Amino acid sequence: MQLINNNPALVTMRGFFYVIILNTYTMEMKLTMNRNISLYEAIGGAETLRRIVESFYPKVQAHELLGPLFPENIIPVMEKQIMFLTQFFGGPTLFSDEYGHPMMRARHMPFPITPKHAEAWLDCMKRALQEASGLDEELQAYIIERLSGPANHFVNTPE
């Protein structure tokens, strides 16, 4: 069991979010699974997500495989990533509101993406989570697991 975002009322266990309810009359605590909290809320919302993305893209730009796929001016890409991840993690539908359906595989088709690219992208994200998120390791692992599906779905070129 791990605290979520250093909040003693939110914990995660085996990939599920729970709320600790304290009965102030009896001073007993009980865990209640909270299916209403999104991953976006669990990580701390917009502020945490922005820190993660701002830590992530310098790693991407410096990476020998990934850097050449991105424009020199990375700011617009970062803003789109923040919007997409906000929505992907269960927050407001910022990306769809601005750009329509994400269609992420189609949007990535012009770029040759190999399994090594997907691994490198996930590694950059893992390092950004460790560096900038302040989230516990279990929640970081859950985020990487959640992002692994799309990262590997974008693969469109064999090694």
NORBEL-V586878 format. One record per helix or strand of 2 or more residues. SS is the DSSP state (alpha for helix, beta for strand). FROM is the first residue (numbers start at 0). LEN is the number of residues. If there is no record, write none. Layout:
BEGIN
SS_FROM_LEN, SS_FROM_LEN
END
This chain:
BEGIN
beta_1_3, beta_6_7, beta_15_8, beta_27_6, alpha_38_5, alpha_45_17, alpha_66_3, alpha_74_14, alpha_93_6, alpha_103_5, alpha_114_19, alpha_136_17
END
